[in-house]
Structure formats: structure tokens, C-alpha cells
């Protein structure tokens, strides 16, 4: 009898595996070590010696010097004929610890995984009257456990029977290509099904629980299937920043008039907002775009104001844009390591209304997320023009804030853009009165002009082959020298935010369940242009989804969930109608 502890690692070519072991029992210690390799060319185990053994020892701690601690690094072997490597440690208490290292194409990131073994762990007998299933012997799984190797995904494994003992196994999963898979399961199976179709399962004598399966990948029709070209669809658009106009009705907005808060940052001596707390979270808005609208007048003694100072906290790489009485003043962006964006704007002549008549300043800010370790950090105004002592602020975020009616997608799915508040991104919204982008694609009469925030919308139907898992990518075309931010909505779900001058992500995956592979889909894109007047490198440039957005296949795999993937989220009628 002996105790065996097996620890398994997967690696990809180019990775380095580093591990450590500690013997916490002072009466037990490491007394020996050997390294073995398993070859795929010949089904045999070979002990490592020679130069490879010397290299391994040079990257391993000295057991004679410290027999209670192991520290080792194992370079990944690139030889194609090596399937796995085993580092075996013997302890003075009779326990064998096996580090099992196997090549795979799926391990693509670093990780740390602490493990513990104690004397109370059940021992594994090496003296069995029959050859046992490795799943049971090494991992202490039950004999009916199913392990499948060389498949992309195993969703479900269910035994059934036409007689006793169990002789039938149903497997459900996905493959990106045809595969010769290896399976460990119950002995003497007669019938094995993969995604509902019977496949041949060859037991390997004398290990009757070890099978080789020939599994089919996706069909040729699935591999050849393509989504529609976005350039050929009917795209419609609408202005999504009407709040900048002085006469816009903000009577339903939340008044930003708090003067006290338990948040310690509201007592920051550098805060310069004339005693008002202008943090978005104080008013129930915690993500995405936030819009601030201020009403003020300029008394006669302050006539001749020439500029406007604004400082907004939005998180790293955040941004904001400012309008005064409907006139766009400009934008500012925070750096990659700074939380606030700051700018002093020059007020054009005849824009500011002097005297007792009201002026309206509008600030659109990008909320880049709340810090996990500093959740009370302000997202909102940090400073404004000191001359404007009597500004009445209102704020708009996602529809109904923390009481958002969309309980499926959640309140973090939306922001405060006019398009989002009105539900233009939701399935079922009526765009029959909207303007279509004209054809041909390069027509100069699109009518969008100098609008700074525009929402685009289109619909299309997909007819992907059945019994197939297909993922799609929406890909934004990077436009050199342009400052704009876009949000992608697919059937009401926000699937990504693209910042053209920040990056590097331009590809946004959308999976089945969000996109309907065999039905109607509705896509919306909000585009916020932060370019200042006079910064135009390309005269008359306008973002166009037919040119600047592409839809491609991400992956094609055989099989899908038996019940399908349905994210049954409400549409416009349920949420806004």
C-alpha cells in the first residue's frame, strides 16, 4: 500500500511552469526525485537522464540542503513526440507526489493554484485485483466518471442502458474540427452517442475503461456560412444629444443639489463645485455615459466672461464634451494614469446670454467604471468656473437609475445618452420615421453634418445551420487621427465600448443567445465624436457603419446546447412602451 498525490498542469508551447511544495509535517520530508516522460510515438514511459536531467536539476532547489521545501521551474518541451512529463517525489512517510505536466493548446494565461495534502486524505491503493479507471485511481473520482480528452467542450455526459450493467453513454459537446478523442468511462460500453448520433467507441485492451472515439467536427455547410455584409444593409440614424439645445425639457431629470454625504471625498478641500455634491453615484447613476445640465445667469457685474473652466472625474482615460447654449465648445480626455480631465474653454462671441436670462451648459462625460479598491472615488464634477456661483445642476444617467426596469440585462447595461434613455437600442423600437443613410456608400449628402453624438440602427436576419455553435465578431475600423467613442448594442445588450484613439481592442465577440443565429437581429451603435472644430484631418469625415464596422465569423463548432441558448430579455414595448 502507498499514498499517491497527483497534481496536473497543462501548458502551451512557450510557457514556463513554476511550482513549489512545502512539507508542513516536521517528521516528514522529501527523500528522492525522478523525472519521466511519456511518448506519443511509443506508448512507453522513459526516465529522464543526461543533459535534460542536468538542466532540470539546475532549475530545481537542492533537496539535500532543504528537504522540506521544493521550488522548481519546468521549461515546456517543444518536441512533438512528448505527450506528458511526470516529476515524482518520494517522501520519508511513504507518500509519492506526482507533478503531471501535459501539453495542450488551451492554456493561454498564467495562473496560481495552491493545493494541500494531509495525512487524513484517503489513501489510493496501488494493489488492486483489477486494473482500475485512472480517473478513480489518481483523482478519487467514482468509477462512472467521464473524462474526455481532445475535445473543445464537453457539455453533458449521461449514462443509460438497454440492459444491466449500464452499456450506453450520451455525450453532448462541441468540436472545431474532426477529432480522434480519448475517453475514460465505465467498462464495456456498447453504445456511445455524440450530440445525438452514434459514434464508434473502441475499448483499449486490457484497459476496458479506456476508449478511442472518432468524433465529427462542424459540417461543411457550417464552415462555409457567412453573415451578411453590413455595407449592404439599410442603416438609419438620429441625433442623440438634443439635450445640448437650450430649450430642451429637463423637468424629469434628477436635481443634483446635495450638500452632504457620508462619502469622505465630498469633503476634499480641492473640491470646487460651490458646495454642491456633483458625484454621479450620489444620484443613483453608476456606469456608462452621464449627462450634466446646468442653468445659470450672468449678472451685469460679470458681463464680459470669456472662458469656461471644467474639471471632470471619470476614471482613467475618461473624457467629456461641453456645449453652451447649444454651441459645442470642445472636449477633453484624461490620461491613461489620471482620473480627471481638465480644460478651459474659450466662449465664442454672442454665445453667452448676459443679464438675467438663463444660460444652459451641458457636459457629457464617459464613466470608465468604479475602482474596486476605491469605490468611493468621485465620478462627476471636481471643479467648475468659480464665477458661476448660482448654477442649478441636473443629471441624467441610465433609465430610472438604480430602479432600472430591465431586470435581465441589469442597470449597468445602459447609460444616460438620449438614445439609451429612450430605448433606441432595444428590440422592437420603431425607426420608420428615421433617416436612412444614402447610397452609394461614399455619398456626401448624408445629412449628419457636425452632430457630435449620433445613434445608428439596422436589422438583419440570420440563417445559420442547425446543431452548430457559431460566434460572431463586430470589428471596428480604426481611423487614424480621429477621436471618437462608440458603444455597440446587439438586441438590446451592450456588447462593448470602442475608443478609437485608445484601443487596442477593435474586435467585439457576440455569442449565440445574444445574437439570434436563426432569426431577426437588431443592432445599434452610438458614436460620440470628440474632435474639436479645426482639428479635422479629413474634411467632412463622418463615421459610417457600412464602412467602419464589419461583421465576421469568430468560431464555428459542432454541437450546441440541447435546449439552445435563449437570453429571454424584454424589448422596447415592455421597458419603454
Secondary structure as the mmCIF struct_conf table of DSSP 4:
data_model
#
loop_
_struct_conf.conf_type_id
_struct_conf.id
_struct_conf.beg_label_comp_id
_struct_conf.beg_label_asym_id
_struct_conf.beg_label_seq_id
_struct_conf.end_label_comp_id
_struct_conf.end_label_asym_id
_struct_conf.end_label_seq_id
STRN STRN1 UNK A 3 UNK A 11
TURN_TY1_P TURN_TY1_P1 UNK A 13 UNK A 14
STRN STRN2 UNK A 16 UNK A 22
TURN_TY1_P TURN_TY1_P2 UNK A 26 UNK A 27
STRN STRN3 UNK A 30 UNK A 39
BEND BEND1 UNK A 40 UNK A 43
STRN STRN4 UNK A 45 UNK A 47
HELX_RH_AL_P HELX_RH_AL_P1 UNK A 50 UNK A 58
TURN_TY1_P TURN_TY1_P3 UNK A 59 UNK A 59
STRN STRN5 UNK A 60 UNK A 60
TURN_TY1_P TURN_TY1_P4 UNK A 63 UNK A 65
TURN_TY1_P TURN_TY1_P5 UNK A 67 UNK A 68
STRN STRN6 UNK A 69 UNK A 75
HELX_LH_PP_P HELX_LH_PP_P1 UNK A 76 UNK A 77
TURN_TY1_P TURN_TY1_P6 UNK A 80 UNK A 81
STRN STRN7 UNK A 82 UNK A 91
TURN_TY1_P TURN_TY1_P7 UNK A 92 UNK A 93
BEND BEND2 UNK A 94 UNK A 94
STRN STRN8 UNK A 95 UNK A 103
BEND BEND3 UNK A 105 UNK A 105
BEND BEND4 UNK A 109 UNK A 109
TURN_TY1_P TURN_TY1_P8 UNK A 119 UNK A 120
BEND BEND5 UNK A 121 UNK A 121
HELX_LH_PP_P HELX_LH_PP_P2 UNK A 122 UNK A 123
BEND BEND6 UNK A 126 UNK A 126
BEND BEND7 UNK A 129 UNK A 130
HELX_LH_PP_P HELX_LH_PP_P3 UNK A 131 UNK A 133
HELX_RH_AL_P HELX_RH_AL_P2 UNK A 134 UNK A 139
TURN_TY1_P TURN_TY1_P9 UNK A 143 UNK A 144
STRN STRN9 UNK A 147 UNK A 149
BEND BEND8 UNK A 150 UNK A 150
BEND BEND9 UNK A 152 UNK A 152
STRN STRN10 UNK A 153 UNK A 160
BEND BEND10 UNK A 162 UNK A 165
STRN STRN11 UNK A 168 UNK A 174
STRN STRN12 UNK A 175 UNK A 175
BEND BEND11 UNK A 176 UNK A 177
STRN STRN13 UNK A 179 UNK A 184
BEND BEND12 UNK A 186 UNK A 186
TURN_TY1_P TURN_TY1_P10 UNK A 187 UNK A 188
STRN STRN14 UNK A 191 UNK A 194
TURN_TY1_P TURN_TY1_P11 UNK A 195 UNK A 196
STRN STRN15 UNK A 197 UNK A 199
STRN STRN16 UNK A 201 UNK A 204
TURN_TY1_P TURN_TY1_P12 UNK A 205 UNK A 206
STRN STRN17 UNK A 207 UNK A 215
HELX_RH_AL_P HELX_RH_AL_P3 UNK A 220 UNK A 224
HELX_LH_PP_P HELX_LH_PP_P4 UNK A 227 UNK A 229
HELX_RH_3T_P HELX_RH_3T_P1 UNK A 230 UNK A 232
BEND BEND13 UNK A 233 UNK A 233
STRN STRN18 UNK A 236 UNK A 239
BEND BEND14 UNK A 240 UNK A 240
HELX_RH_3T_P HELX_RH_3T_P2 UNK A 242 UNK A 244
BEND BEND15 UNK A 245 UNK A 245
TURN_TY1_P TURN_TY1_P13 UNK A 246 UNK A 247
TURN_TY1_P TURN_TY1_P14 UNK A 251 UNK A 252
BEND BEND16 UNK A 253 UNK A 253
STRN STRN19 UNK A 254 UNK A 255
BEND BEND17 UNK A 262 UNK A 262
HELX_RH_3T_P HELX_RH_3T_P3 UNK A 264 UNK A 267
TURN_TY1_P TURN_TY1_P15 UNK A 269 UNK A 270
STRN STRN20 UNK A 272 UNK A 272
BEND BEND18 UNK A 273 UNK A 273
TURN_TY1_P TURN_TY1_P16 UNK A 274 UNK A 275
STRN STRN21 UNK A 279 UNK A 279
HELX_RH_3T_P HELX_RH_3T_P4 UNK A 280 UNK A 283
TURN_TY1_P TURN_TY1_P17 UNK A 284 UNK A 284
BEND BEND19 UNK A 287 UNK A 287
STRN STRN22 UNK A 288 UNK A 298
HELX_RH_3T_P HELX_RH_3T_P5 UNK A 300 UNK A 302
TURN_TY1_P TURN_TY1_P18 UNK A 303 UNK A 304
STRN STRN23 UNK A 307 UNK A 313
TURN_TY1_P TURN_TY1_P19 UNK A 316 UNK A 317
STRN STRN24 UNK A 319 UNK A 324
TURN_TY1_P TURN_TY1_P20 UNK A 325 UNK A 326
STRN STRN25 UNK A 327 UNK A 333
TURN_TY1_P TURN_TY1_P21 UNK A 336 UNK A 337
BEND BEND20 UNK A 339 UNK A 339
STRN STRN26 UNK A 340 UNK A 346
HELX_LH_PP_P HELX_LH_PP_P5 UNK A 347 UNK A 348
TURN_TY1_P TURN_TY1_P22 UNK A 349 UNK A 351
BEND BEND21 UNK A 352 UNK A 352
HELX_LH_PP_P HELX_LH_PP_P6 UNK A 353 UNK A 354
STRN STRN27 UNK A 355 UNK A 367
BEND BEND22 UNK A 372 UNK A 373
TURN_TY1_P TURN_TY1_P23 UNK A 375 UNK A 376
BEND BEND23 UNK A 377 UNK A 377
STRN STRN28 UNK A 380 UNK A 384
TURN_TY1_P TURN_TY1_P24 UNK A 386 UNK A 387
TURN_TY1_P TURN_TY1_P25 UNK A 389 UNK A 390
STRN STRN29 UNK A 392 UNK A 396
BEND BEND24 UNK A 398 UNK A 398
TURN_TY1_P TURN_TY1_P26 UNK A 399 UNK A 400
HELX_RH_3T_P HELX_RH_3T_P6 UNK A 401 UNK A 403
BEND BEND25 UNK A 405 UNK A 405
TURN_TY1_P TURN_TY1_P27 UNK A 407 UNK A 409
HELX_RH_3T_P HELX_RH_3T_P7 UNK A 411 UNK A 413
BEND BEND26 UNK A 416 UNK A 417
HELX_RH_AL_P HELX_RH_AL_P4 UNK A 418 UNK A 422
TURN_TY1_P TURN_TY1_P28 UNK A 423 UNK A 425
BEND BEND27 UNK A 426 UNK A 426
TURN_TY1_P TURN_TY1_P29 UNK A 427 UNK A 428
TURN_TY1_P TURN_TY1_P30 UNK A 432 UNK A 433
BEND BEND28 UNK A 434 UNK A 434
STRN STRN30 UNK A 435 UNK A 436
HELX_LH_PP_P HELX_LH_PP_P7 UNK A 437 UNK A 438
BEND BEND29 UNK A 439 UNK A 440
TURN_TY1_P TURN_TY1_P31 UNK A 441 UNK A 442
BEND BEND30 UNK A 444 UNK A 444
BEND BEND31 UNK A 447 UNK A 447
TURN_TY1_P TURN_TY1_P32 UNK A 449 UNK A 450
BEND BEND32 UNK A 452 UNK A 452
STRN STRN31 UNK A 453 UNK A 461
HELX_LH_PP_P HELX_LH_PP_P8 UNK A 464 UNK A 465
BEND BEND33 UNK A 466 UNK A 467
STRN STRN32 UNK A 468 UNK A 476
HELX_LH_PP_P HELX_LH_PP_P9 UNK A 477 UNK A 478
TURN_TY1_P TURN_TY1_P33 UNK A 480 UNK A 481
STRN STRN33 UNK A 484 UNK A 490
TURN_TY1_P TURN_TY1_P34 UNK A 491 UNK A 492
STRN STRN34 UNK A 493 UNK A 499
TURN_TY1_P TURN_TY1_P35 UNK A 500 UNK A 502
BEND BEND34 UNK A 504 UNK A 504
STRN STRN35 UNK A 507 UNK A 510
STRN STRN36 UNK A 512 UNK A 512
TURN_TY1_P TURN_TY1_P36 UNK A 513 UNK A 514
STRN STRN37 UNK A 515 UNK A 515
TURN_TY1_P TURN_TY1_P37 UNK A 517 UNK A 518
BEND BEND35 UNK A 519 UNK A 519
STRN STRN38 UNK A 520 UNK A 529
HELX_LH_PP_P HELX_LH_PP_P10 UNK A 531 UNK A 532
TURN_TY1_P TURN_TY1_P38 UNK A 533 UNK A 534
BEND BEND36 UNK A 537 UNK A 538
TURN_TY1_P TURN_TY1_P39 UNK A 539 UNK A 540
HELX_RH_AL_P HELX_RH_AL_P5 UNK A 545 UNK A 548
STRN STRN39 UNK A 549 UNK A 558
TURN_TY1_P TURN_TY1_P40 UNK A 562 UNK A 563
HELX_RH_AL_P HELX_RH_AL_P6 UNK A 572 UNK A 575
TURN_TY1_P TURN_TY1_P41 UNK A 576 UNK A 576
#
